[in-house]
């Protein structure tokens, strides 16, 4: 149960915080409304889950050949996630992309994941941090992908349904700090069990 809780916390912090996906959905919702933005919304949520699953399968084959690499990536990934928490906590503004001429499609949202730097960081970080080498790797990979699929809909949906409102709220220094500190805190909490596991492995 603790394993699922840590993945859920990580998925929430990664999915709801400002990034290319949420900024795109927020801008689309503000420019075109909810109904016309649903295709790109579903494309982002489903596309990232598929990306996460495929990245995990690739990593699984590599980790079977080089188990030490899994530990190394877990250490680097954990450090980067802590750095990401720092960046989130110290963020000063949320910017939107240029308005599109027409709404993005489902395919646009799904393919965008493979060009999204944050998506790559989250995917590789999640696989490295929350999986173990062995027979359970692929079931863990599927669990992570399914968790992100479920969590991403309400989290990314916040940016769609309340895009313009949320954007205005985050322009307030106080509200922005509360939001950023809360998300950074969730991210750190999700990494604590991984740090404990690494400590045991390295001692």
N, C-alpha and C positions, 0 to 999 in steps of 0.2 A: 504493500500500500504506500509506503514511504517513497518507493521508486516512482509510482504513478504521480504522486503529489508533487515531487520535484520536477517531473516533466511538465505537468500542468502549469506550475508556477513559471517555469522557463518559457513555455509556449505563450502564456499570457503576456509576460514582459516583452517577449520578442515580437508578438503579433500586434500589440496595441500601441507600442511606442512609435514616434515619428520615424518615417523612413520612406523610400521611394514608392512602395506599394500603397501605404496609407495616404501619402500626399497625392498620388494619382487618383485614388478613389475619392478623396475629399474634393479635389478640384473637379472631377467628373460630376460628383453629386451637386456641387455648387453651380456648375455650368449647364448641366443637362437634366438634372432631377434624378430621383431614385430609379424609376422604371427604366430609363434609357442607360443607366449606369450598371444595371444588374449583370449584363454579360461580362464586363471587365471585372466586376466584383467576384463572380463565380470563377472566372478564369484565374484570378490571382489566388484564391483560396485553394482550389483544386489543383492548379498548376504547381503551387509550391509543395503540396503534399506529395505529388508525383515526383517532383524533383528530389525531395528529401528521400523518398524511397529508392530512387535510382542511384543517388549519391551513396546511400548506405550499402546497396548491393555491390557497388564498385569498391567501396572501402573494405567490405567484408572479405573479398578475394585478396586484397593487398594485405590485410591484417593477418590472414591465415598463413601467408608466406613470410611476413615480417612482424611477429607479435610485438617486438620492442617498439616498432613504429607507432603502434596503437597507443602505447604509454606516452611516447614523445608528443604525439598530436594531442592527446588528452591534456597534457601539461600546458602546451602552447595554447590550445583552445580555451582552457580554463582561464589562463592569464589574459587572453584577449577578451573573454566575456566580462572579466572584472574591469578591464580597461573600457569596454563598451558601457558598463554600468557607470563608470566615471564620466564618460562623454555624455551620457543621458542626463546625469545629475547636473552637469555643468552647462548643458545646452542653454542658449540664450534666446533663441528664436526658432520659429517654424516657418519655413518658406514654402510657397506653392510653385508648381511648375507653370509654364505658359499655358494659357487656355487652348484646348484643342478646338479644331474647326468642327469635328464631329466626334461622337462618343467612341471610345475604344471597344473592341470586340472581345469575345471570350478567348480567342486565339491570341490576341494581343496581350491580354493579361497573363495567359499561361506561358507564352514564350518569353515574356518580359523577365520571368524569374531567372532565366539562364543568363541574363545580362545585368541582373540586380546584385550589386556587390554585397549588400546587407543580407540578401537571401543566401548567398554562398557562405558568408560568415556564419549565419545562424545554422544552416544545414550541416556544414562540416563540424561546427562546434557542438551541435546536438548529438551527432553520430559519434564523435570522438569522446564526448563527456559522459553520455548516458548509455553506452553499450560496453559489453565485455567480450573478449575474444573467446570463441567456443561455440557450442551447439546452439546456445540461446541468442546468438548475435542477430540472426535474421528475424526472429520473433520480436526481439527488442526493437529492431529497425522498423518493423511494421507497426509496433505499438507507438513509437515516436511519431511516425507519419500520420497514423490515425488520430492521435491526440492533437497534433497540429491542425489536421483537417477540421476536427470538431471545434477546437478553440478559435481558429481563425475567423470563422463565420461571425460570431458575436463581436469579436475584437475589431476586425476590419470593418464590420458592419457599423460600428460606432462612428467611424470616419465617414461612411457613406450617408447614414441617416442624419447625422448631426454635423456634417462637414462645415458649413458656414458658421454655425453656432460654436462648435468646438474651436474653430480657427479664431474666432473673436475672444473666446475664453482664454485661450493660450497666449493671447497678446498681452494679457494682464500679467505683470511680473510675479505677483503672489500666486495666482492660479497655475502659472507655468512652472514655478518652483515646486509647488505641492505635487503637481502631476509628475514632473521629472524625477523628484526624489522618491516618490512612491514606486514608479516603474523601475528605477535603479535599485531600490531596496528589494523588490521582487526578484530582480535578476541576481543580486548577490545571494539571496536566500536559496535560490535554485541551484547555485554553484557550491554552497557549503557542504552538502553530502559528497560531492565529487572531490572536494579538497580533502575531506576526511579519508576517502578511499585512497587517494593518492598518497596521503601521509602514511597510511598502513603499508602500501606497496613499496614506498621508498625507504621506510625504516628497516 
